[in-house]
């Protein structure tokens, strides 16, 4: 699926790390950083989660919540949160429904082979529930700063 800036963000209902069903609608009035990552406790995903954790106060000051999403189970997310001291929600999408809605699932190159899987990407959703910015392919390192800089520019 193609994500278009200005379009209404696809709604969702996914369990968080505690098994609580979370929806996009509960974050109405806030900026939402929804980032998609392949797997808990892997090197790139750990870097990305740690950088978002370190920047959480800056996002919070700007009225933004950070939400990570992967196909991992809520139990896996709990272990990842505990081990890395992550201070934001992690959602579980084992059947890839939400990943597909947001263009976070598809064909990608991995070790020189084309495979189907999670495409590391991020969507910034504005307080009215519209796509404010989309990063269709990201590198884990430095991405949190890039998202924060974009958020700041959109708010100025």
C-alpha positions as CSV (number, residue, x, y, z in Angstrom):
1,X,0.0,0.0,0.0
2,X,1.2,3.5,-0.7
3,X,1.1,6.0,2.1
4,X,0.3,9.6,1.0
5,X,1.1,12.7,2.9
6,X,-2.2,14.5,3.9
7,X,-4.2,11.3,3.7
8,X,-6.2,10.0,6.7
9,X,-4.0,7.5,8.6
10,X,-5.3,4.0,8.5
11,X,-6.9,3.1,11.8
12,X,-5.6,0.2,13.8
13,X,-6.4,-2.1,16.7
14,X,-3.3,-4.1,18.0
15,X,-2.3,-5.4,21.3
16,X,0.5,-3.6,23.2
17,X,3.2,-5.3,25.3
18,X,0.7,-5.9,28.0
19,X,-1.9,-7.4,25.7
20,X,-4.1,-4.3,25.9
21,X,-5.8,-3.5,22.5
22,X,-4.7,-0.1,21.4
23,X,-6.2,2.1,18.7
24,X,-5.1,5.1,16.7
25,X,-8.3,6.9,17.9
26,X,-7.1,6.9,21.5
27,X,-4.2,9.2,20.4
28,X,-6.4,11.8,18.8
29,X,-5.1,15.3,19.4
30,X,-1.5,14.1,19.6
31,X,1.2,13.7,17.1
32,X,2.0,10.0,16.7
33,X,5.4,8.6,15.6
34,X,4.5,5.1,14.4
35,X,7.6,3.2,13.5
36,X,7.9,-0.3,12.0
37,X,10.8,-2.6,12.8
38,X,11.6,-6.2,12.0
39,X,12.4,-7.9,15.3
40,X,12.9,-7.3,19.0
41,X,16.5,-7.6,20.4
42,X,18.3,-7.5,17.0
43,X,21.1,-5.0,16.5
44,X,19.4,-2.4,14.3
45,X,16.1,-2.6,16.1
46,X,17.9,-2.1,19.4
47,X,19.7,0.9,18.2
48,X,16.5,2.4,16.9
49,X,14.6,1.7,20.1
50,X,17.4,3.1,22.3
51,X,17.5,6.3,20.2
52,X,13.8,6.8,20.4
53,X,13.9,6.1,24.2
54,X,16.7,8.7,24.6
55,X,14.6,11.3,22.7
56,X,11.3,10.5,24.4
57,X,11.2,13.7,26.5
58,X,11.8,15.8,23.5
59,X,8.9,14.2,21.6
60,X,6.7,14.4,24.7
61,X,7.4,18.2,25.0
62,X,6.1,18.5,21.4
63,X,2.9,16.6,22.2
64,X,4.1,13.4,20.4
65,X,3.8,9.8,21.4
66,X,6.2,7.1,20.1
67,X,4.9,3.7,19.1
68,X,7.0,0.9,17.8
69,X,5.4,-2.0,15.9
70,X,6.7,-5.4,14.8
71,X,5.3,-8.9,14.3
72,X,6.7,-10.0,17.6
73,X,4.4,-11.2,20.4
74,X,3.5,-9.0,23.4
75,X,5.7,-11.4,25.6
76,X,8.7,-10.7,23.3
77,X,8.0,-7.0,23.6
78,X,8.0,-7.2,27.4
79,X,11.4,-8.8,27.4
80,X,12.7,-6.2,24.9
81,X,11.3,-3.3,27.0
82,X,12.8,-4.7,30.2
83,X,16.2,-5.4,28.7
84,X,16.6,-2.1,26.8
85,X,14.6,0.1,29.3
86,X,12.3,1.2,26.5
87,X,9.8,3.9,27.7
88,X,7.1,3.8,25.0
89,X,4.5,1.4,23.6
90,X,5.3,-1.5,21.4
91,X,2.5,-3.0,19.4
92,X,2.2,-6.6,18.1
93,X,1.1,-7.3,14.5
94,X,1.8,-11.0,14.0
95,X,-0.4,-11.4,10.9
96,X,1.1,-8.2,9.3
97,X,-2.3,-6.5,8.9
98,X,-1.2,-3.1,10.1
99,X,2.2,-3.4,8.5
100,X,0.6,-3.9,5.1
101,X,-1.8,-1.0,5.6
102,X,1.2,1.3,6.2
103,X,3.5,-0.1,3.6
104,X,5.7,-1.7,6.3
105,X,5.5,-5.2,4.8
106,X,6.8,-6.3,1.4
107,X,9.7,-7.3,-0.7
108,X,13.1,-6.2,0.3
109,X,16.7,-7.2,-0.2
110,X,18.4,-9.0,2.6
111,X,22.0,-10.4,2.2
112,X,21.7,-10.1,-1.6
113,X,18.4,-12.0,-1.8
114,X,14.9,-10.7,-2.3
115,X,12.7,-11.7,0.7
116,X,9.3,-10.7,2.0
117,X,9.3,-9.1,5.5
118,X,9.1,-5.9,7.6
119,X,10.4,-2.8,5.8
120,X,11.9,-0.5,8.4
121,X,9.8,2.6,8.0
122,X,8.1,5.4,9.9
123,X,4.9,7.4,9.7
124,X,4.3,10.7,11.5
125,X,0.6,11.2,12.1
126,X,-0.7,14.7,13.0
127,X,-3.2,15.5,15.8
128,X,-6.1,15.3,13.3
129,X,-5.2,11.8,12.3
130,X,-3.6,12.6,8.9
131,X,-0.2,11.5,7.6
132,X,2.2,14.4,8.1
133,X,5.3,12.6,6.9
134,X,6.4,9.1,5.7
135,X,9.8,7.6,5.7
136,X,9.4,4.5,3.4
137,X,12.8,3.1,4.1
138,X,15.0,4.1,7.0
139,X,18.4,3.4,8.6
140,X,18.1,2.7,12.3
141,X,21.0,4.9,13.4
142,X,20.1,8.6,13.6
143,X,16.5,8.1,12.6
144,X,15.0,9.3,15.9
145,X,16.8,12.7,15.5
146,X,15.6,12.9,11.9
147,X,11.9,12.3,13.0
148,X,12.3,14.9,15.8
149,X,13.7,17.5,13.4
150,X,10.8,16.9,11.0
151,X,8.3,17.2,13.8
152,X,9.9,20.5,14.9
153,X,9.8,21.9,11.3
154,X,6.1,20.9,10.9
155,X,5.2,22.6,14.2
156,X,7.0,25.9,13.4
